[in-house]
Amino acid sequence: MAARRGDWSRLDEADVRVRPGKGSRPRSKLRPEHADAVTAMVVGKDRGRWTCAVDRDPGHLVVAMRARELGRTPIVIGDQVDLVGDTTGDPDTLARIVRVADRTSVLRRTSDDTDAYERVVVANAEQLLIVCALADPPPRTGFIDRCLVAAFAGGLEPLLCLTKADLGDPARLMAAYEELDLPVVVSRFDVDPDEVRSLLADRVSALVGHSGVGKSTLVNRLVPDAARAIGAVSGVGKGRHTSTSAVALPLPGGGWVVDTPGVRAFGLAHIEPNDIVAAFPEFVAAAEECPSGCGHLGAPEDPDCYLDTVVEEGTASTGRLESLRRLLKSKSED
């Protein structure tokens, strides 16, 4: 006979029903495989939404959100991602980013050399096109050097584009980088940038430069419908000014250019001296013989730096060592 209500002494476990609490159910560590996911490149970002080009096709753009299982995994322009859900790209549809592939290169910077927080500006770019005006504003070799350091450390091939050639002579600036074997192209507003276009064809290239150097003018020449393309990839932003965030634009002949915002400074707090030396193969072995903590600047800062012996032995030129040390000094100068 069932126990009367309130007579607890005659109850057993079969008579007690316990409702589990909200947090009592163990979470599974298993994650779906998403075997049906499609691959895409991130070309735009705004307010928690990413615009992705499926198979790098600029005609197949999909807006996506980050899947819950990714947590706070950072996703930047150029990332290769896997998408599930509605990947048609139709208006008012939304896919999910479920995986972010390992990056082959990264362009990083900090706001200044004391900032501990590094920002990944672009991922997986093959080249970094450093845009510098010959006049108005005058060229700043310190900024160019810092961009070169970021390119070398991040695994990008650097290119130098000198704009406004109608206002200044590029010879002196080109001579300053002769020892680096740095490809240099010269452009002006009244001449079509064919040489620049040929260097960027069929590749993913990031563009960086100070405000006012003519970077936007160059982008508009390379991508004639840049305004329309920017509107397509940042449509979820509802009119946000395009100079405030990076955006990838398709080149008419193939390839992508990532237009980054104009910057006032290029901080290198995250770069170590050996990251820069690694871009100069002839000095890598010698750097391992240097005393601990050597900044490779030579005397008087680093009087026992072993890099000088490489030049003395004739393995490298004086110009190459001077160029390397100029880049190393750029971490403390701008």
Contacts in CASP RR format, 6 or more apart in sequence:
PFRMAT RR
TARGET T0000
AUTHOR 0000-0000-0000
METHOD contacts of the structure
MODEL  1
MAARRGDWSRLDEADVRVRPGKGSRPRSKLRPEHADAVTAMVVGKDRGRW
TCAVDRDPGHLVVAMRARELGRTPIVIGDQVDLVGDTTGDPDTLARIVRV
ADRTSVLRRTSDDTDAYERVVVANAEQLLIVCALADPPPRTGFIDRCLVA
AFAGGLEPLLCLTKADLGDPARLMAAYEELDLPVVVSRFDVDPDEVRSLL
ADRVSALVGHSGVGKSTLVNRLVPDAARAIGAVSGVGKGRHTSTSAVALP
LPGGGWVVDTPGVRAFGLAHIEPNDIVAAFPEFVAAAEECPSGCGHLGAP
EDPDCYLDTVVEEGTASTGRLESLRRLLKSKSED
2 15 0 8 1.000
3 10 0 8 1.000
3 11 0 8 1.000
3 15 0 8 1.000
4 10 0 8 1.000
31 69 0 8 1.000
32 98 0 8 1.000
34 82 0 8 1.000
34 84 0 8 1.000
34 98 0 8 1.000
34 99 0 8 1.000
36 84 0 8 1.000
37 82 0 8 1.000
37 83 0 8 1.000
37 84 0 8 1.000
37 98 0 8 1.000
37 99 0 8 1.000
38 54 0 8 1.000
38 55 0 8 1.000
38 82 0 8 1.000
38 83 0 8 1.000
38 84 0 8 1.000
38 87 0 8 1.000
39 54 0 8 1.000
39 55 0 8 1.000
39 80 0 8 1.000
39 81 0 8 1.000
39 82 0 8 1.000
39 83 0 8 1.000
40 52 0 8 1.000
40 53 0 8 1.000
40 54 0 8 1.000
40 55 0 8 1.000
40 56 0 8 1.000
40 62 0 8 1.000
40 64 0 8 1.000
40 80 0 8 1.000
40 81 0 8 1.000
40 82 0 8 1.000
40 83 0 8 1.000
40 87 0 8 1.000
41 52 0 8 1.000
41 53 0 8 1.000
41 56 0 8 1.000
41 78 0 8 1.000
41 79 0 8 1.000
41 80 0 8 1.000
41 81 0 8 1.000
41 124 0 8 1.000
41 248 0 8 1.000
41 256 0 8 1.000
42 50 0 8 1.000
42 51 0 8 1.000
42 52 0 8 1.000
42 75 0 8 1.000
42 76 0 8 1.000
42 77 0 8 1.000
42 78 0 8 1.000
42 79 0 8 1.000
42 80 0 8 1.000
42 81 0 8 1.000
42 248 0 8 1.000
43 51 0 8 1.000
43 52 0 8 1.000
43 53 0 8 1.000
43 58 0 8 1.000
43 61 0 8 1.000
43 77 0 8 1.000
43 78 0 8 1.000
43 233 0 8 1.000
43 247 0 8 1.000
43 248 0 8 1.000
43 249 0 8 1.000
43 256 0 8 1.000
44 50 0 8 1.000
44 51 0 8 1.000
44 77 0 8 1.000
44 233 0 8 1.000
44 234 0 8 1.000
44 245 0 8 1.000
44 246 0 8 1.000
44 247 0 8 1.000
44 248 0 8 1.000
45 51 0 8 1.000
45 75 0 8 1.000
45 76 0 8 1.000
45 77 0 8 1.000
45 245 0 8 1.000
45 246 0 8 1.000
46 234 0 8 1.000
46 235 0 8 1.000
46 236 0 8 1.000
46 237 0 8 1.000
46 240 0 8 1.000
46 245 0 8 1.000
47 236 0 8 1.000
47 237 0 8 1.000
48 65 0 8 1.000
48 66 0 8 1.000
49 63 0 8 1.000
49 64 0 8 1.000
49 65 0 8 1.000
49 94 0 8 1.000
49 236 0 8 1.000
49 237 0 8 1.000
50 63 0 8 1.000
50 64 0 8 1.000
50 65 0 8 1.000
50 66 0 8 1.000
50 75 0 8 1.000
50 81 0 8 1.000
50 97 0 8 1.000
51 61 0 8 1.000
51 62 0 8 1.000
51 63 0 8 1.000
51 64 0 8 1.000
51 232 0 8 1.000
51 233 0 8 1.000
51 234 0 8 1.000
51 235 0 8 1.000
51 236 0 8 1.000
52 61 0 8 1.000
52 62 0 8 1.000
52 63 0 8 1.000
52 64 0 8 1.000
52 81 0 8 1.000
52 83 0 8 1.000
52 95 0 8 1.000
52 97 0 8 1.000
53 59 0 8 1.000
53 60 0 8 1.000
53 61 0 8 1.000
53 62 0 8 1.000
53 248 0 8 1.000
53 250 0 8 1.000
54 60 0 8 1.000
54 61 0 8 1.000
54 62 0 8 1.000
54 83 0 8 1.000
54 87 0 8 1.000
56 255 0 8 1.000
56 256 0 8 1.000
58 229 0 8 1.000
58 250 0 8 1.000
60 89 0 8 1.000
61 89 0 8 1.000
61 232 0 8 1.000
61 233 0 8 1.000
62 83 0 8 1.000
62 86 0 8 1.000
62 87 0 8 1.000
62 88 0 8 1.000
62 89 0 8 1.000
62 93 0 8 1.000
62 95 0 8 1.000
63 89 0 8 1.000
63 93 0 8 1.000
63 94 0 8 1.000
63 95 0 8 1.000
63 236 0 8 1.000
64 81 0 8 1.000
64 83 0 8 1.000
64 94 0 8 1.000
64 95 0 8 1.000
64 96 0 8 1.000
64 97 0 8 1.000
65 94 0 8 1.000
65 95 0 8 1.000
65 96 0 8 1.000
65 97 0 8 1.000
66 73 0 8 1.000
66 75 0 8 1.000
66 96 0 8 1.000
66 97 0 8 1.000
67 84 0 8 1.000
67 96 0 8 1.000
67 97 0 8 1.000
67 98 0 8 1.000
69 98 0 8 1.000
70 97 0 8 1.000
70 98 0 8 1.000
70 99 0 8 1.000
70 100 0 8 1.000
73 100 0 8 1.000
74 120 0 8 1.000
75 81 0 8 1.000
75 97 0 8 1.000
75 100 0 8 1.000
76 120 0 8 1.000
76 121 0 8 1.000
76 122 0 8 1.000
76 123 0 8 1.000
76 246 0 8 1.000
77 121 0 8 1.000
77 122 0 8 1.000
77 123 0 8 1.000
77 246 0 8 1.000
77 247 0 8 1.000
77 248 0 8 1.000
77 258 0 8 1.000
78 122 0 8 1.000
78 123 0 8 1.000
78 124 0 8 1.000
78 125 0 8 1.000
78 204 0 8 1.000
78 248 0 8 1.000
78 258 0 8 1.000
79 100 0 8 1.000
79 101 0 8 1.000
79 103 0 8 1.000
79 123 0 8 1.000
79 124 0 8 1.000
80 100 0 8 1.000
80 101 0 8 1.000
80 124 0 8 1.000
81 97 0 8 1.000
81 98 0 8 1.000
81 99 0 8 1.000
81 100 0 8 1.000
81 101 0 8 1.000
82 97 0 8 1.000
82 98 0 8 1.000
82 99 0 8 1.000
82 101 0 8 1.000
83 95 0 8 1.000
83 96 0 8 1.000
83 97 0 8 1.000
83 98 0 8 1.000
84 95 0 8 1.000
84 96 0 8 1.000
84 98 0 8 1.000
85 95 0 8 1.000
85 96 0 8 1.000
86 93 0 8 1.000
86 94 0 8 1.000
86 95 0 8 1.000
87 95 0 8 1.000
89 95 0 8 1.000
103 123 0 8 1.000
103 124 0 8 1.000
104 124 0 8 1.000
104 155 0 8 1.000
105 123 0 8 1.000
105 124 0 8 1.000
105 125 0 8 1.000
105 126 0 8 1.000
105 154 0 8 1.000
105 155 0 8 1.000
105 156 0 8 1.000
106 120 0 8 1.000
106 122 0 8 1.000
106 123 0 8 1.000
106 154 0 8 1.000
106 155 0 8 1.000
107 120 0 8 1.000
107 121 0 8 1.000
107 122 0 8 1.000
107 123 0 8 1.000
107 125 0 8 1.000
107 128 0 8 1.000
107 150 0 8 1.000
107 151 0 8 1.000
107 154 0 8 1.000
107 156 0 8 1.000
107 206 0 8 1.000
107 208 0 8 1.000
107 260 0 8 1.000
108 118 0 8 1.000
108 119 0 8 1.000
108 120 0 8 1.000
108 121 0 8 1.000
108 150 0 8 1.000
108 153 0 8 1.000
108 154 0 8 1.000
108 270 0 8 1.000
109 118 0 8 1.000
109 119 0 8 1.000
109 121 0 8 1.000
109 150 0 8 1.000
109 263 0 8 1.000
109 266 0 8 1.000
109 267 0 8 1.000
109 268 0 8 1.000
110 116 0 8 1.000
110 117 0 8 1.000
110 118 0 8 1.000
110 119 0 8 1.000
110 267 0 8 1.000
110 268 0 8 1.000
110 269 0 8 1.000
110 270 0 8 1.000
111 117 0 8 1.000
111 119 0 8 1.000
111 265 0 8 1.000
111 267 0 8 1.000
112 265 0 8 1.000
112 267 0 8 1.000
112 269 0 8 1.000
113 267 0 8 1.000
113 268 0 8 1.000
113 269 0 8 1.000
113 331 0 8 1.000
113 332 0 8 1.000
114 269 0 8 1.000
115 267 0 8 1.000
115 269 0 8 1.000
116 269 0 8 1.000
118 269 0 8 1.000
118 270 0 8 1.000
121 206 0 8 1.000
121 208 0 8 1.000
121 246 0 8 1.000
121 260 0 8 1.000
122 206 0 8 1.000
122 246 0 8 1.000
122 258 0 8 1.000
122 260 0 8 1.000
124 204 0 8 1.000
125 156 0 8 1.000
125 204 0 8 1.000
125 205 0 8 1.000
125 206 0 8 1.000
125 258 0 8 1.000
126 156 0 8 1.000
126 157 0 8 1.000
126 203 0 8 1.000
126 204 0 8 1.000
126 205 0 8 1.000
127 156 0 8 1.000
127 157 0 8 1.000
127 158 0 8 1.000
127 159 0 8 1.000
127 199 0 8 1.000
127 200 0 8 1.000
127 203 0 8 1.000
127 204 0 8 1.000
127 205 0 8 1.000
127 206 0 8 1.000
128 147 0 8 1.000
128 150 0 8 1.000
128 151 0 8 1.000
128 156 0 8 1.000
128 157 0 8 1.000
128 158 0 8 1.000
128 159 0 8 1.000
128 205 0 8 1.000
128 206 0 8 1.000
128 208 0 8 1.000
129 159 0 8 1.000
129 160 0 8 1.000
129 161 0 8 1.000
129 196 0 8 1.000
129 199 0 8 1.000
129 200 0 8 1.000
129 205 0 8 1.000
129 206 0 8 1.000
129 207 0 8 1.000
129 208 0 8 1.000
129 257 0 8 1.000
130 144 0 8 1.000
130 147 0 8 1.000
130 148 0 8 1.000
130 151 0 8 1.000
130 158 0 8 1.000
130 159 0 8 1.000
130 160 0 8 1.000
130 161 0 8 1.000
130 208 0 8 1.000
130 209 0 8 1.000
131 161 0 8 1.000
131 163 0 8 1.000
131 207 0 8 1.000
131 208 0 8 1.000
131 209 0 8 1.000
131 213 0 8 1.000
131 214 0 8 1.000
131 215 0 8 1.000
131 218 0 8 1.000
132 139 0 8 1.000
132 140 0 8 1.000
132 143 0 8 1.000
132 144 0 8 1.000
132 160 0 8 1.000
132 161 0 8 1.000
132 162 0 8 1.000
132 163 0 8 1.000
132 173 0 8 1.000
132 209 0 8 1.000
132 210 0 8 1.000
132 213 0 8 1.000
133 139 0 8 1.000
133 162 0 8 1.000
133 163 0 8 1.000
133 164 0 8 1.000
133 167 0 8 1.000
133 210 0 8 1.000
133 212 0 8 1.000
133 213 0 8 1.000
133 214 0 8 1.000
134 162 0 8 1.000
134 163 0 8 1.000
134 164 0 8 1.000
134 165 0 8 1.000
134 167 0 8 1.000
134 168 0 8 1.000
134 169 0 8 1.000
134 170 0 8 1.000
134 173 0 8 1.000
135 164 0 8 1.000
135 167 0 8 1.000
135 168 0 8 1.000
136 164 0 8 1.000
136 167 0 8 1.000
137 210 0 8 1.000
137 212 0 8 1.000
137 213 0 8 1.000
139 162 0 8 1.000
139 173 0 8 1.000
140 210 0 8 1.000
140 334 0 8 1.000
141 173 0 8 1.000
141 176 0 8 1.000
142 330 0 8 1.000
142 333 0 8 1.000
142 334 0 8 1.000
143 209 0 8 1.000
143 210 0 8 1.000
143 266 0 8 1.000
143 334 0 8 1.000
144 160 0 8 1.000
144 177 0 8 1.000
145 326 0 8 1.000
145 327 0 8 1.000
145 330 0 8 1.000
146 266 0 8 1.000
146 267 0 8 1.000
146 268 0 8 1.000
146 330 0 8 1.000
146 331 0 8 1.000
146 334 0 8 1.000
147 158 0 8 1.000
147 208 0 8 1.000
147 209 0 8 1.000
147 266 0 8 1.000
148 158 0 8 1.000
148 180 0 8 1.000
148 182 0 8 1.000
148 327 0 8 1.000
149 268 0 8 1.000
149 271 0 8 1.000
149 275 0 8 1.000
149 276 0 8 1.000
149 327 0 8 1.000
149 330 0 8 1.000
149 331 0 8 1.000
150 156 0 8 1.000
150 266 0 8 1.000
150 268 0 8 1.000
150 271 0 8 1.000
151 157 0 8 1.000
151 158 0 8 1.000
152 158 0 8 1.000
152 275 0 8 1.000
152 276 0 8 1.000
152 278 0 8 1.000
152 279 0 8 1.000
152 327 0 8 1.000
153 271 0 8 1.000
153 275 0 8 1.000
153 276 0 8 1.000
153 278 0 8 1.000
153 279 0 8 1.000
156 206 0 8 1.000
158 182 0 8 1.000
159 182 0 8 1.000
159 183 0 8 1.000
159 184 0 8 1.000
159 185 0 8 1.000
159 199 0 8 1.000
159 205 0 8 1.000
160 177 0 8 1.000
160 182 0 8 1.000
160 183 0 8 1.000
160 184 0 8 1.000
160 185 0 8 1.000
161 184 0 8 1.000
161 185 0 8 1.000
161 186 0 8 1.000
161 187 0 8 1.000
161 196 0 8 1.000
161 218 0 8 1.000
162 170 0 8 1.000
162 173 0 8 1.000
162 174 0 8 1.000
162 184 0 8 1.000
162 185 0 8 1.000
162 186 0 8 1.000
162 187 0 8 1.000
163 187 0 8 1.000
163 188 0 8 1.000
163 189 0 8 1.000
163 213 0 8 1.000
163 214 0 8 1.000
163 215 0 8 1.000
163 217 0 8 1.000
163 218 0 8 1.000
164 188 0 8 1.000
164 189 0 8 1.000
164 213 0 8 1.000
164 214 0 8 1.000
165 186 0 8 1.000
165 187 0 8 1.000
165 188 0 8 1.000
166 188 0 8 1.000
166 189 0 8 1.000
166 190 0 8 1.000
170 184 0 8 1.000
170 186 0 8 1.000
174 184 0 8 1.000
177 184 0 8 1.000
177 323 0 8 1.000
179 317 0 8 1.000
179 319 0 8 1.000
179 320 0 8 1.000
179 322 0 8 1.000
179 323 0 8 1.000
180 320 0 8 1.000
180 323 0 8 1.000
183 199 0 8 1.000
185 193 0 8 1.000
185 195 0 8 1.000
185 196 0 8 1.000
185 199 0 8 1.000
186 195 0 8 1.000
187 193 0 8 1.000
187 195 0 8 1.000
187 196 0 8 1.000
187 218 0 8 1.000
189 217 0 8 1.000
192 221 0 8 1.000
193 218 0 8 1.000
193 221 0 8 1.000
193 222 0 8 1.000
196 218 0 8 1.000
196 222 0 8 1.000
197 222 0 8 1.000
197 251 0 8 1.000
199 205 0 8 1.000
200 222 0 8 1.000
200 251 0 8 1.000
200 255 0 8 1.000
200 257 0 8 1.000
201 251 0 8 1.000
201 253 0 8 1.000
201 254 0 8 1.000
201 255 0 8 1.000
202 253 0 8 1.000
202 254 0 8 1.000
202 255 0 8 1.000
203 255 0 8 1.000
203 256 0 8 1.000
204 248 0 8 1.000
204 255 0 8 1.000
204 256 0 8 1.000
204 258 0 8 1.000
205 255 0 8 1.000
205 256 0 8 1.000
205 257 0 8 1.000
205 258 0 8 1.000
206 246 0 8 1.000
206 257 0 8 1.000
206 258 0 8 1.000
206 260 0 8 1.000
207 215 0 8 1.000
207 218 0 8 1.000
207 219 0 8 1.000
207 257 0 8 1.000
207 258 0 8 1.000
207 259 0 8 1.000
207 260 0 8 1.000
208 215 0 8 1.000
208 260 0 8 1.000
208 262 0 8 1.000
208 263 0 8 1.000
208 266 0 8 1.000
209 215 0 8 1.000
209 260 0 8 1.000
209 262 0 8 1.000
209 263 0 8 1.000
210 262 0 8 1.000
210 263 0 8 1.000
210 264 0 8 1.000
211 262 0 8 1.000
211 263 0 8 1.000
211 264 0 8 1.000
215 259 0 8 1.000
215 262 0 8 1.000
216 243 0 8 1.000
216 259 0 8 1.000
219 226 0 8 1.000
219 249 0 8 1.000
219 257 0 8 1.000
219 259 0 8 1.000
220 226 0 8 1.000
220 227 0 8 1.000
222 251 0 8 1.000
222 257 0 8 1.000
223 229 0 8 1.000
223 249 0 8 1.000
223 250 0 8 1.000
223 251 0 8 1.000
223 252 0 8 1.000
223 257 0 8 1.000
224 252 0 8 1.000
226 249 0 8 1.000
226 259 0 8 1.000
229 249 0 8 1.000
229 250 0 8 1.000
230 242 0 8 1.000
230 247 0 8 1.000
230 249 0 8 1.000
231 239 0 8 1.000
231 242 0 8 1.000
233 247 0 8 1.000
233 248 0 8 1.000
233 249 0 8 1.000
234 240 0 8 1.000
234 242 0 8 1.000
234 245 0 8 1.000
234 247 0 8 1.000
242 259 0 8 1.000
243 261 0 8 1.000
243 262 0 8 1.000
244 261 0 8 1.000
245 261 0 8 1.000
246 258 0 8 1.000
246 259 0 8 1.000
246 260 0 8 1.000
246 261 0 8 1.000
247 258 0 8 1.000
247 259 0 8 1.000
248 256 0 8 1.000
248 257 0 8 1.000
248 258 0 8 1.000
248 259 0 8 1.000
249 256 0 8 1.000
249 257 0 8 1.000
249 258 0 8 1.000
249 259 0 8 1.000
250 256 0 8 1.000
251 257 0 8 1.000
265 334 0 8 1.000
266 334 0 8 1.000
268 330 0 8 1.000
268 331 0 8 1.000
271 331 0 8 1.000
273 294 0 8 1.000
273 295 0 8 1.000
273 296 0 8 1.000
273 328 0 8 1.000
274 287 0 8 1.000
276 324 0 8 1.000
276 327 0 8 1.000
276 328 0 8 1.000
277 283 0 8 1.000
277 284 0 8 1.000
277 287 0 8 1.000
277 296 0 8 1.000
277 324 0 8 1.000
278 284 0 8 1.000
280 316 0 8 1.000
280 320 0 8 1.000
280 324 0 8 1.000
282 310 0 8 1.000
282 315 0 8 1.000
282 316 0 8 1.000
282 320 0 8 1.000
283 296 0 8 1.000
283 307 0 8 1.000
283 310 0 8 1.000
283 316 0 8 1.000
283 320 0 8 1.000
283 321 0 8 1.000
283 324 0 8 1.000
286 306 0 8 1.000
286 307 0 8 1.000
286 309 0 8 1.000
286 310 0 8 1.000
287 294 0 8 1.000
287 296 0 8 1.000
287 306 0 8 1.000
287 307 0 8 1.000
289 306 0 8 1.000
290 296 0 8 1.000
290 302 0 8 1.000
290 304 0 8 1.000
290 305 0 8 1.000
290 306 0 8 1.000
290 307 0 8 1.000
291 302 0 8 1.000
291 304 0 8 1.000
294 302 0 8 1.000
294 304 0 8 1.000
294 305 0 8 1.000
294 306 0 8 1.000
295 301 0 8 1.000
295 302 0 8 1.000
295 305 0 8 1.000
295 328 0 8 1.000
296 302 0 8 1.000
296 305 0 8 1.000
296 307 0 8 1.000
296 324 0 8 1.000
296 325 0 8 1.000
296 328 0 8 1.000
297 305 0 8 1.000
297 325 0 8 1.000
297 328 0 8 1.000
297 329 0 8 1.000
298 305 0 8 1.000
298 307 0 8 1.000
298 308 0 8 1.000
298 325 0 8 1.000
299 305 0 8 1.000
307 321 0 8 1.000
307 324 0 8 1.000
308 321 0 8 1.000
310 316 0 8 1.000
310 321 0 8 1.000
311 317 0 8 1.000
311 318 0 8 1.000
311 321 0 8 1.000
END
